[in-house]
Amino acid sequence: MNHRYQGLREHIRDADLLLMRATSWFGRLLTKTGRSSYSHAGMAAWWKGRLMCLETLQFRGGRAVLLSNVAGRWPGCIDVYGVEPRNLQFNPTAAVAEMIAITGRPYGWRSLLCVSLVHLPVVRLFTRAATDDQVNGSLPFCSQAVSRAYRAGGLDPVPNLADGFTEPGDLARSPVFRKRFTL
């Protein structure tokens, strides 16, 4: 069991942002294109006294897993961010409900391909990231799902960038969140 997790578990709130650092070659590739040290995003949620990680993962799709299992497998790789206190219009229950709605759904490979294209050297000369949140596609990848969930809760974590183009690093740089601690 991750002892750091045990000590911090009670301080994690519904709808806290979970950003994970890369632990695989694919994750490291994502960090290079995404301009940050984060390769994955999820959301914390309490369910009947159990602390869950709500996420959408490659080859698995949307799921809810015990955060203790995730923290135990990747100790020191998960940063917990909270919504800034000044954002009083935020509804964490609505954000969590939106993340729960993606569980059991396939992973958004097509959405990930679209966001990846804007990073290619030649392609980026002729394209740009979408800014309209209505053009998000149906099946999300991790940070797209999280961004969509925060908007459902009343906050746009990355204004002027569509959820479908939001990457984990964009969430980390957002003024909506403040890093609280590392698990």
C-alpha positions as CSV (number, residue, x, y, z in Angstrom):
1,M,0.0,0.0,0.0
2,N,1.2,3.5,-0.9
3,H,1.8,5.2,2.5
4,R,1.7,8.6,1.0
5,Y,-1.7,7.9,-0.4
6,Q,-3.0,6.6,3.0
7,G,-2.0,9.9,4.6
8,L,-3.5,12.1,1.9
9,R,-6.6,10.1,1.0
10,E,-9.0,12.0,3.3
11,H,-7.9,15.3,1.8
12,I,-9.0,14.3,-1.7
13,R,-12.4,15.8,-2.7
14,D,-15.0,14.8,-5.2
15,A,-14.0,16.1,-8.7
16,D,-10.4,16.7,-7.8
17,L,-8.3,16.6,-11.0
18,L,-5.8,13.7,-11.1
19,L,-2.8,14.2,-13.5
20,M,-0.4,11.4,-14.0
21,R,3.2,11.5,-15.1
22,A,4.4,9.1,-17.9
23,T,5.5,5.7,-16.9
24,S,5.6,4.0,-20.4
25,W,7.2,4.8,-23.7
26,F,3.8,5.8,-25.1
27,G,3.2,8.1,-22.2
28,R,6.6,9.7,-22.7
29,L,5.7,10.3,-26.3
30,L,2.5,12.0,-25.2
31,T,4.4,14.3,-22.8
32,K,6.7,15.4,-25.7
33,T,3.8,16.3,-27.9
34,G,1.7,17.7,-25.1
35,R,4.4,20.1,-23.7
36,S,4.2,18.9,-20.1
37,S,5.3,16.1,-17.9
38,Y,1.7,14.7,-17.7
39,S,0.5,11.9,-20.0
40,H,-2.9,11.1,-18.5
41,A,-5.8,12.8,-16.7
42,G,-8.6,11.5,-14.5
43,M,-11.0,12.7,-11.8
44,A,-11.4,11.6,-8.2
45,A,-14.8,10.6,-6.8
46,W,-16.1,9.2,-3.6
47,W,-18.5,6.3,-3.8
48,K,-19.9,4.7,-0.7
49,G,-16.7,5.5,1.3
50,R,-14.4,4.3,-1.5
51,L,-12.2,6.7,-3.4
52,M,-12.4,6.1,-7.1
53,C,-10.4,7.3,-10.1
54,L,-12.8,8.0,-13.1
55,E,-10.9,7.9,-16.4
56,T,-10.9,6.8,-19.9
57,L,-7.9,4.6,-20.8
58,Q,-6.5,3.3,-24.1
59,F,-7.7,-0.2,-24.9
60,R,-10.1,-0.1,-21.9
61,G,-12.3,2.9,-22.4
62,G,-14.2,4.7,-19.7
63,R,-13.9,3.2,-16.3
64,A,-14.0,3.7,-12.5
65,V,-11.2,2.0,-10.5
66,L,-10.0,2.3,-6.9
67,L,-7.6,5.2,-6.6
68,S,-5.6,3.2,-4.0
69,N,-4.9,0.7,-6.7
70,V,-3.7,3.3,-9.2
71,A,-1.6,5.1,-6.5
72,G,-0.1,1.8,-5.4
73,R,0.9,0.9,-8.9
74,W,2.4,4.3,-9.7
75,P,3.6,5.9,-6.5
76,G,4.8,9.4,-6.8
77,C,3.4,9.8,-10.3
78,I,-0.1,11.2,-9.6
79,D,-0.6,14.9,-8.8
80,V,-3.9,16.0,-7.3
81,Y,-5.2,19.4,-8.3
82,G,-8.2,21.1,-6.8
83,V,-10.5,23.8,-8.2
84,E,-9.5,27.2,-7.1
85,P,-11.8,28.4,-4.2
86,R,-12.8,31.5,-6.1
87,N,-14.8,29.3,-8.6
88,L,-17.9,29.1,-6.4
89,Q,-20.1,28.4,-9.4
90,F,-18.5,25.0,-9.8
91,N,-20.8,22.0,-9.2
92,P,-18.6,18.9,-8.4
93,T,-21.6,16.6,-8.4
94,A,-22.4,17.5,-12.0
95,A,-18.8,17.0,-13.0
96,V,-18.5,13.6,-11.4
97,A,-21.9,12.6,-13.0
98,E,-20.5,13.5,-16.4
99,M,-17.4,11.4,-15.8
100,I,-19.5,8.5,-14.6
101,A,-21.5,8.7,-17.9
102,I,-18.3,7.7,-19.9
103,T,-17.7,4.5,-17.9
104,G,-18.2,1.5,-20.1
105,R,-17.8,3.5,-23.3
106,P,-14.9,2.9,-25.8
107,Y,-11.8,5.0,-25.8
108,G,-11.8,8.0,-28.2
109,W,-9.1,7.0,-30.6
110,R,-10.5,9.2,-33.4
111,S,-10.6,12.2,-31.1
112,L,-7.0,11.5,-30.0
113,L,-5.9,11.3,-33.7
114,C,-7.5,14.7,-34.4
115,V,-5.7,16.4,-31.5
116,S,-2.4,14.6,-32.5
117,L,-2.5,16.0,-36.0
118,V,-2.1,19.6,-34.9
119,H,1.3,18.6,-33.6
120,L,2.7,17.3,-36.8
121,P,5.3,19.6,-38.3
122,V,3.8,20.1,-41.8
123,V,0.2,19.6,-40.8
124,R,0.3,22.2,-38.1
125,L,1.0,24.8,-40.8
126,F,-2.4,24.2,-42.3
127,T,-4.6,23.4,-39.2
128,R,-5.2,24.7,-35.7
129,A,-6.9,23.5,-32.6
130,A,-10.6,24.0,-32.5
131,T,-12.0,26.5,-30.0
132,D,-15.7,25.6,-30.1
133,D,-16.6,23.1,-27.3
134,Q,-19.6,21.9,-29.4
135,V,-17.1,20.2,-31.8
136,N,-15.9,17.6,-29.3
137,G,-16.7,14.3,-31.0
138,S,-18.6,11.6,-29.2
139,L,-16.0,9.2,-27.7
140,P,-13.4,11.1,-25.6
141,F,-9.8,10.4,-24.7
142,C,-8.7,11.1,-21.1
143,S,-8.2,14.9,-20.9
144,Q,-11.1,15.6,-23.3
145,A,-13.4,13.6,-20.9
146,V,-12.1,15.5,-17.9
147,S,-12.5,18.9,-19.6
148,R,-16.0,18.0,-20.7
149,A,-16.9,17.0,-17.2
150,Y,-15.6,20.2,-15.6
151,R,-17.7,22.2,-18.2
152,A,-20.7,20.1,-17.1
153,G,-19.9,21.2,-13.6
154,G,-20.0,24.9,-14.6
155,L,-16.3,25.6,-15.4
156,D,-14.4,25.8,-18.7
157,P,-10.9,24.7,-17.6
158,V,-9.3,25.9,-20.9
159,P,-11.2,28.8,-22.4
160,N,-10.7,29.2,-26.2
161,L,-9.8,25.6,-26.6
162,A,-12.3,22.9,-27.4
163,D,-12.5,20.0,-25.0
164,G,-11.5,17.7,-27.9
165,F,-8.1,19.5,-28.1
166,T,-7.4,19.7,-24.4
167,E,-4.3,17.8,-23.3
168,P,-3.2,16.9,-19.7
169,G,-0.7,19.7,-19.8
170,D,-3.4,22.3,-20.7
171,L,-5.3,21.2,-17.6
172,A,-2.2,21.6,-15.4
173,R,-1.6,25.1,-16.8
174,S,-5.2,26.2,-16.3
175,P,-5.9,28.9,-13.8
176,V,-9.0,27.0,-12.7
177,F,-6.8,24.5,-10.8
178,R,-4.2,24.6,-8.1
179,K,-1.8,21.7,-7.4
180,R,-2.5,20.4,-3.9
181,F,-0.1,17.4,-3.5
182,T,1.4,14.3,-5.1
183,L,0.3,10.7,-4.3
